[in-house]
Amino acid sequence: MKKFHGALVALVTPFIDGKLDEQGLKDLIEFQIKNGTHGIVPVGTTGESATLSFDEHKMVVDITVKTVNGRVPVVAGTGANSTLEAIELTESARESGADAVLSVVPYYNKPNQEGIYLHFKEIAEQVDIPMFLYNVPGRTVVNMLPETVARLAELDNVIGIKEASGSLEQVTDVLRSCPDDFIVLSGDDFTAMPSICVGTKGVISVVSNVYPQAMAALMETALEGDLVKANELNRRLFPLMKLMFAAPSPAPAKKGAELLGKIKDGTPRLPMAPIDDATLARLQATMKDLGLL
């Protein structure tokens, strides 16, 4: 199994005139790998998976796997609030050659903990591919509790979790409840460094879309135990971390990638709106302070 540690980018999906920009996606992936990103996570929340058709979803994963060509792990987003749809997306990612999948807690339906457990259990039993759970209660409404994660960690295919509750208490409870080889990744850039201090292995990062080299360095430094240097890097990047969520994600990340010249158009699909002028000015100023512009 590949090593799922460090800074894995929650990759944005580039569009031109509302359609998938295939060459732009390939260029983004090359930019990420050149700058030290430890893994590629296409078609997650930041990749606007909720507004992609099944064919577009499959195309993004296919292109990502072929472009990466084994250089870093590919963890394809395959979550859905329909268990049958999540199975279909997971099987598609397996056929495309993804190294693992990322499956979010069912949103909108508001299942109880038993429903969450049975949802992921069914996916894991139906499709033979390593799976990361994805807990993001700010988007799904429902919080997957550590005891549910621990039950799921007993299943062969469930190898880890992207924990985006923003709670170090919950992260620590998950780590205490699960086997030592269960991989816990932060789902928020701003908790990534402190989470490593309690035992996580990295982050699935939005900031990496704009500054992959720095996020990779931050994770490497923290994992090596150099907390003085890691704190310096974390504080330097913190304004950019906050700006990535100054408007609904992934609009700031896509605009940042556009400002870098890495994608032609940073406009997200509706219902996500582009960032306003004030946020744009702050983003430009912060990127200049970091030497990116």
N, C-alpha and C positions, 0 to 999 in steps of 0.2 A: 504494500500500500504506500502511496505517496505521502510525503510529509506536509500536513496542513497546518503550518505554523507561520507566524510573522504577519505581514501586511498583505492581505488579499483584497484586491480592489472590487468594490461593488460597482461594476462597470456601467456607465451610461450607454444608452442606445442612441446612436446618431441618426437623425432623419434629414432628408432634403425634400421640401414640398410635401411633408407629411408621410413620405415613404422611407423605408429603411435604406440608409446609405451604406451599402456593402463595403465599398472601398474605405469609407471613413471608419467603419468598424475595424477593418484589418489594420489601418494606420494607428488607431487608438491602442490596439493590442500590442503592436510593435513598440509604440511609445512606452507602454507600461513595462514590458519585459526589459527594454533597454535601460530603464530607470530603476530596476531592481525589485519590482513588485514580486511578491512571493506566490501569488496565485490570482487567477481571474475568475470572477463570479458574474457571469452574464445573466440577464433576464431575471434579476431580483427586483426588489422594490425600486432601487435606484435606476434599474434598467427599464422601468415603466412596463413591467410585465402585465399589469392589470389592463393596459390598453393595447396589448399586442394580440393579434389573432394567433390561432394555433400554428398556422403555416409560418408566420413571422417569427414566432417563438422558436420553432424548430430550426428555421434558417439561421437565426442568431447563434444558437448553440452549435449548429453544424460549422458555420464560419469560424467561430471561436476555437473549436477543437482542432480544425484543420490548420488555422493560422498559428496557434500555439505549438502544435506539433510536438507535444510532450515536454516542452521546455519548463513549464511550471504546471501545477495542478489546475484543472478546470472544474469548478463547482457550479453546476447549472441550477438556477432557480426553477423549481417545478411545483411550487405551492399553489393550492386552490382551496376554495371553501366547499367544493364538491369533492368527496373522496374519490369518486370515479374519474373525475377530470384530473386530479392530482396523480392518480395511477397512470393515466394516459400520458401526461406530460413527463412523468418519471421514466416510463418505458421508452419514450421518444429520446430522452437525454441519454439513456443507456445505449440505445441503438446508435446514437451520434458519437459515442465514445467518450462522454464526460467521465471524469475520474470519480465524481461524487455529485450528489444533489443537495439542494437546500430547500427545505419544505416548511412553509410558514404555518403557524397555528391558524385553523380555519377562521376567517373573518366574517363579520356580519351575522352569521348564524348564532353566535354566542353559545357554543356547546359547553357542557360542564366538563370536569376533569376526566370523567370516564369516557365521554364522547371524544375528547382530544386524544386520549390514549388509544381508543379503538381505531380512530382515523389513521394515526401514524402506524399502528400495528398492522393494519390492512395493507398500507402501502409497502411497508417493509417485507411483508410476507408475499406480496404479489410480484415485486420487482427486485431482482438481485443486484443491488448497487449500493455502495456506501452512502448513508444519509446523514446530513446535518439537520437537526430540528432548528426551527427559527421562532424565537419568542420575542414578539414586539407588541406588547399590550397597548402602546400608544396608537397603533394602527388597527389591531384586531379586536380591541376592547377587552378580550379575555386574556388573563395572565395564566400561562402554564406554570403550575407550581413545581417547586423542586422535587417533591415526592412523585409527581407524574413523570418528570424527566428521569428520575431514578428508575422507575418501572420500565420506561422505554429504553434506557441504557442497557437493560438486560437482553434486548433483542440483538441478534447477530449483526444486522445491517446498520443499526443506529450507532454511529461512531462519535457523534459530538453535537454541539449546539451553538448556534449564534444567539447569544443572550443580550437582548436589547431592551431590558427593563430599565436600565440606567441605575440599578440598585446593586451596590457592592455586597449588601447583605444577602440578596438573592443569589448573586454569583457565588458567594462563599458557601451558601447552603447547597447549591448544585454541586460544587466541587466536593463537599463533604459527603454528599449522598451517592455519588457516582463512582465507578471504578477509576483507578489511577490513570488508565489509558484512555479515558473518555475525554475528548478534545473540546474544551470550552473556549470559544472565541467571543470577544466583545463585539456587540453590534453597534456600538457608538464610539466615534473617534475620541470623544472627551473622556470616556471611561477606559480607554484601551490601556494606557500606561499604568494607572493605578490598579487595574484588574490583574495585570501580570504580577503585581506584588502579592496577590492572594492565590495565584496559581494558574491563570489562564495562559493560553499559548499564542495569542495574537488578536487580530481584529479583521473584520470585514469592513473595509473603510470607504467612506464617501470622499474624504479629503484626498485620497490617493488618485482620484480622477484629475486633480489639479496639481498635486505635488507628491507624486509617487516616491521619488527618491528620499524625501524627508520622512515620510511615514514608514518606509522600509527601514531607514536608519534608526528611527525612534523605536520600532519594535525590536530590531536586532540588539540595540543598546540595552533596552530594558530586559530582554530575555537573557542577555549575558550578565545581568546583575549590576551594571554600572548605572545606579539610580541617580547619581549626581548629574551625569551627562544626559540621562533620559529625561530628568526633570527640566533641564535647560531646553532641550528640544521640544518637550511637551508645551512648555510655557510660550516658546516662540511660535509654535503652530496653533496655539489655542484661539487667537482671533479668527484664523481661517476656519477652524473647526466650528466655531459659533456661526460664522457667516454661511456655512453650508446648509444651515437650517434657519437662516434669517427670513427665508420664504419657503413655502412647501417644497421639499426635496422631490425630484432632483433638479429643479430649476436653477439654483445657484451653481451647482456642480457643472451643469451643462453650459451655462454662460461662462464659467471659469475656463472650461475646456475650449470654448470658442475664442475667448480672449487670448489664450495661448496659441491659437491657430491650429489646434489639434482636431477640431471638427468645424465644418463650414457654417452650421446653423445650430445654435444652442436652445432653440425653442422646443419646449416639451409639448407633448400631445395634450389636448383638452381631455379632462377638465383642469389639468395643471396649467397655470398661467406663467408667462415669463416674469422675471423679477422686475420690480419697479426701478425708477431712475435713482432713487436714494440708495437702495440696496446695491445697485450697480456701481455707484460711486464709491461706496464703502468697500466693495469687493475689489475694485480696481486699485484703490489706495492700499489695501492690505496685501494684495499680490505684488504691488510695487515695493512695499516695505520688505517683502520676503525675497526680492530680487527676481521675481518671476516675469515681470513686465518691464 
